[in-house]
């Protein structure tokens, strides 16, 4: 049986732009320390020079786009490492897998903001080819609201924090100020405080969430809050805050994205926080957390079975006649809930880098 790595649709599409199915060829060509850093003559990364060759070059990714993405990455990386370089006394360089994470993000965000219909068509075309494989799962076609979440399955120690900070700058570049808030969502307060410190080192303004000042926060503020402080209803607790307090179009970055995937309330709060905005999620253990999850079709079937048990005393849908089956039809709200809770499908269709 195929493991979770084999079901990642966005990742497949991005790899296909370089004529690849996995990272092996990238590692062989880019993993050498000779290709780290900037070429002084061209002003491009040495990774760019390696990517712009017959092995990786395709008509799907014009060289002028690749060159533009590369220059964006250089500018953002220099911005978030300037202070760190002075502190540490040496220049922080990107590893090849960090560069590829950022390059894939550049491509996705460019298409998301400037070629969204083409992005939708390209992902559904990739999904259609995936469906022809023996080990494929029944994933539903992408719809527009599936596109506002991307996830990174990065190993512990891979520099996830630096990637997150560049992702913020990348998003701001393409978004052009169309979002209300930038929020980092963490599993606990200790990690929230650590994020504020790291943001400062990257020249970004991070603040611990304070519901008394949040409504008046500056648009450049990055508010950091742990998910335990979110609730659905108002109360006397001065620590928690309702997700309604964050109403609007927000950029949400979820650290340890697998945390809470087994808790329905946590997932609902996260979804409410993201709303019509955009989300980046990061975890080293996505596979373990969601590989046993369900597809939307499986989630909907479970919901119909529960209805059948309550209405007709049996969870066996085969025992019901057509009239009874018709009574089990899911409402629009129930179908939306199924799309949210079908964790295997949510992340199979959102994983940008593995």
C-alpha positions in Angstrom: 0.0 0.0 0.0 1.3 3.4 -1.0 2.5 5.7 1.9 1.3 9.3 2.3 4.2 10.6 0.3 2.7 9.1 -2.8 -0.6 11.1 -2.6 0.6 14.7 -2.5 -1.0 16.5 -5.5 0.4 20.1 -5.3 3.9 18.6 -4.7 3.5 16.4 -7.8 2.4 19.3 -9.9 5.4 21.5 -8.8 7.9 18.7 -9.3 6.4 18.1 -12.8 7.3 21.7 -13.8 10.9 20.5 -13.5 10.4 17.2 -15.2 10.7 15.3 -11.9 8.7 13.0 -9.7 10.8 13.2 -6.5 13.7 15.2 -5.0 16.5 12.7 -6.0 17.7 14.6 -9.1 17.5 17.9 -7.2 19.7 16.5 -4.4 22.3 15.2 -6.9 22.5 18.5 -8.7 21.9 21.0 -5.9 23.1 19.2 -2.8 26.8 19.9 -3.5 28.3 22.7 -1.3 29.8 24.2 -4.5 26.3 25.5 -5.5 25.6 27.3 -2.2 25.6 31.2 -2.4 25.3 33.9 -5.0 27.1 34.0 -8.3 28.9 37.4 -8.3 28.7 37.8 -12.1 25.0 37.1 -12.6 23.6 38.1 -9.2 21.6 34.9 -9.2 21.9 31.9 -6.8 24.2 29.1 -8.0 21.1 26.9 -7.6 19.4 28.9 -10.4 22.3 28.1 -12.8 21.9 24.4 -12.1 18.1 24.5 -12.5 18.3 26.3 -15.8 19.6 23.3 -17.8 18.2 20.5 -19.9 17.4 18.2 -16.9 15.1 20.6 -15.2 14.1 23.1 -17.8 10.6 22.8 -19.4 8.3 25.0 -21.3 6.0 24.9 -18.2 8.4 27.1 -16.3 9.9 29.9 -18.5 13.5 30.9 -17.6 12.4 34.5 -17.1 10.0 33.4 -14.4 12.6 31.2 -12.8 15.0 34.1 -12.8 12.5 36.4 -11.2 11.6 33.9 -8.5 15.3 33.4 -7.7 15.8 37.2 -7.3 12.8 37.4 -4.9 14.2 34.6 -2.8 17.6 36.3 -2.6 16.1 39.6 -1.5 13.8 38.0 1.2 16.6 35.8 2.5 19.0 38.7 2.9 16.3 40.7 4.7 15.6 38.1 7.3 19.3 37.1 7.8 20.9 40.5 7.9 20.8 40.9 11.7 21.5 37.2 12.3 24.6 37.4 10.1 25.9 40.4 12.2 25.3 38.6 15.4 26.8 35.3 14.4 29.7 36.7 12.4 29.1 34.7 9.3 26.6 34.6 6.4 23.8 32.2 6.7 23.4 30.3 3.4 20.4 28.3 2.1 20.6 24.6 1.9 19.2 23.2 -1.4 16.0 21.9 0.3 15.4 25.3 1.9 15.8 26.9 -1.5 13.4 24.5 -3.2 10.8 25.1 -0.4 11.0 28.8 -1.1 11.1 28.4 -4.9 8.0 26.1 -4.8 6.3 28.8 -2.7 7.2 31.5 -5.2 5.6 29.5 -8.0 2.5 28.7 -6.1 1.8 32.2 -4.8 2.5 33.7 -8.3 -0.1 31.4 -9.8 -2.5 31.8 -6.8 -2.6 35.6 -7.1 -2.1 36.0 -10.9 -3.1 32.8 -12.6 -5.7 31.3 -10.3 -7.9 29.6 -12.9 -4.8 28.1 -14.5 -3.7 26.9 -11.1 -7.0 25.2 -10.5 -6.9 23.6 -13.9 -3.3 22.4 -13.5 -4.0 20.8 -10.1 -7.1 19.1 -11.3 -5.1 17.8 -14.3 -2.5 16.4 -11.9 -5.2 14.9 -9.8 -6.8 13.2 -12.8 -3.5 11.6 -13.7 -3.0 10.5 -10.0 -6.4 8.8 -10.1 -5.1 6.4 -12.8 -2.7 4.9 -10.4 -3.4 1.6 -8.6 -2.8 3.0 -5.1 -4.7 6.2 -5.5 -7.5 7.3 -3.2 -10.8 8.9 -4.1 -9.9 12.5 -3.9 -12.5 15.1 -5.0 -11.6 17.7 -7.7 -10.0 21.0 -6.4 -12.4 23.9 -6.0 -11.4 27.5 -5.5 -11.6 27.4 -1.7 -9.2 24.5 -1.6 -6.3 26.7 -2.8 -5.9 29.0 0.2 -3.8 26.4 2.3 -0.4 25.1 1.6 1.6 22.8 4.0 5.3 22.0 4.5 6.3 18.6 5.6 9.9 19.5 6.8 12.1 17.5 9.1 13.1 18.8 12.5 16.2 20.9 12.2 15.6 21.9 8.6 15.4 25.6 9.4 11.6 25.8 9.4 11.6 29.1 11.3 13.6 30.9 8.7 11.4 29.5 5.9 8.3 30.7 7.7 9.7 34.2 7.9 10.6 34.3 4.2 7.1 32.9 3.5 5.6 35.9 5.2 7.7 38.2 3.0 6.8 36.2 -0.1 3.1 36.4 0.7 3.2 40.1 1.4 4.9 40.7 -2.0 2.2 38.9 -4.0 -0.7 39.8 -1.8 0.0 43.6 -2.0 -1.7 44.5 1.3 -5.0 42.6 0.8 -5.0 40.9 4.2 -6.1 42.2 7.6 -3.8 40.4 10.1 -0.8 38.2 10.1 -1.1 35.5 12.8 1.2 32.7 13.9 -0.7 29.9 15.6 1.3 27.7 18.0 0.6 24.7 20.2 1.6 26.4 23.5 2.6 29.7 25.1 6.3 28.8 25.4 6.6 28.3 21.7 4.7 31.6 21.1 7.3 33.5 23.1 10.1 31.7 21.2 8.5 32.8 17.9 8.3 36.5 19.0 12.1 36.4 19.8 12.9 34.7 16.4 10.8 37.3 14.5 12.8 40.1 16.1 16.0 38.4 14.9 14.6 38.4 11.4 13.7 42.1 11.5 10.0 41.4 11.7 7.7 42.8 14.4 6.2 40.0 16.4 3.9 40.5 19.4 2.2 38.1 21.8 -1.5 38.3 21.3 -3.2 40.7 23.6 -7.0 40.9 23.1 -7.1 44.4 24.6 -4.8 45.8 21.9 -5.4 43.4 19.0 -8.1 45.5 17.4 -5.7 48.4 17.2 -2.6 46.5 16.1 -0.5 47.8 13.2 -0.8 45.9 9.9 2.9 45.1 10.1 2.5 43.4 13.4 2.7 39.6 13.5 0.5 38.4 16.3 1.5 35.2 17.9 -1.1 33.1 19.8 -1.3 29.6 21.1 -4.4 27.7 20.0 -5.4 27.0 23.6 -6.3 30.7 23.9 -9.0 30.4 21.2 -12.6 29.6 22.0 -15.9 29.7 20.2 -17.9 31.6 22.8 -17.4 34.7 24.9 -16.9 34.3 28.7 -15.3 35.8 31.8 -11.9 34.2 31.1 -9.4 37.1 30.5 -7.0 34.7 28.8 -9.1 33.2 26.0 -10.5 35.0 23.0 -13.2 34.1 20.5 -12.2 33.4 16.9 -14.6 36.1 16.0 -12.1 38.6 17.4 -10.0 37.8 14.3 -12.7 38.2 11.8 -11.4 39.3 8.4 -9.0 38.0 5.8 -5.9 36.9 7.7 -2.6 35.3 6.8 -2.3 32.4 9.3 0.9 30.5 9.8 0.4 27.3 11.8 3.4 25.9 13.6 3.3 22.2 14.3 0.4 21.9 12.0 -0.3 18.3 13.0 -1.1 19.3 16.6 -4.8 19.2 17.2 -5.7 17.2 14.1 -7.4 14.7 16.3 -9.4 17.3 18.1 -12.5 18.5 16.3 -12.8 21.7 18.3 -9.2 22.7 17.5 -9.7 22.1 13.8 -12.9 24.2 13.8 -11.1 27.1 15.5 -8.2 26.9 13.1 -10.6 26.9 10.1 -12.5 29.8 11.5 -9.3 31.7 12.0 -8.2 31.1 8.4 -11.7 31.8 7.0 -11.3 33.5 3.5 -7.7 34.3 4.2 -4.6 32.1 3.5 -2.7 29.5 5.6 0.8 28.1 5.7 1.2 25.0 7.9 4.4 23.4 9.1 5.1 20.1 10.7 7.8 17.3 10.7 5.1 14.6 11.3 2.3 15.3 8.9 2.5 11.7 7.6 2.0 10.1 11.0 -0.7 12.5 11.9 -3.0 12.4 8.9 -2.1 9.2 6.9 -4.9 7.3 8.6 -7.4 10.1 8.1 -10.3 10.0 5.6 -11.1 11.3 2.2 -14.1 13.6 1.8 -16.0 10.7 0.2 -15.3 8.5 3.2 -16.1 11.3 5.7 -19.5 11.9 3.9 -20.3 8.2 4.0 -19.6 8.1 7.7 -22.0 11.0 8.2 -24.7 9.3 6.2 -24.2 6.1 8.3 -24.7 8.1 11.5 -27.8 9.6 10.1 -29.1 6.1 9.1 -28.4 4.7 12.6 -30.4 7.5 14.2 -33.3 7.5 11.7 -33.6 3.9 10.8 -31.8 1.9 13.5 -29.1 0.6 11.1 -25.7 2.0 9.9 -25.8 -0.4 6.9 -26.6 1.8 3.9 -27.1 -1.3 1.7 -30.2 -2.3 3.8 -32.0 0.9 2.9 -34.3 1.5 0.0 -34.1 4.4 -2.4 -36.6 6.6 -0.4 -34.6 6.1 2.8 -31.3 6.7 1.0 -32.7 10.0 -0.2 -33.4 11.1 3.3 -29.8 10.8 4.2 -28.7 13.5 1.7 -26.2 15.8 3.3 -26.9 19.6 3.5 -24.4 22.2 2.1 -23.2 22.8 5.7 -22.7 19.1 6.3 -20.7 18.7 3.1 -18.5 21.7 4.1 -17.9 20.0 7.4 -16.9 16.8 5.7 -14.4 18.7 3.5 -12.9 20.2 6.7 -12.7 17.0 8.7 -11.3 14.7 5.9 -7.7 15.2 7.1 -6.1 12.8 4.6 -7.6 14.7 1.7 -7.1 18.1 3.2 -3.3 17.6 3.5 -2.9 15.4 0.4 -4.2 18.3 -1.6 -2.3 21.0 0.3 1.2 19.6 0.8 3.6 21.9 -1.2 6.9 20.5 -0.1 7.8 17.1 1.2 
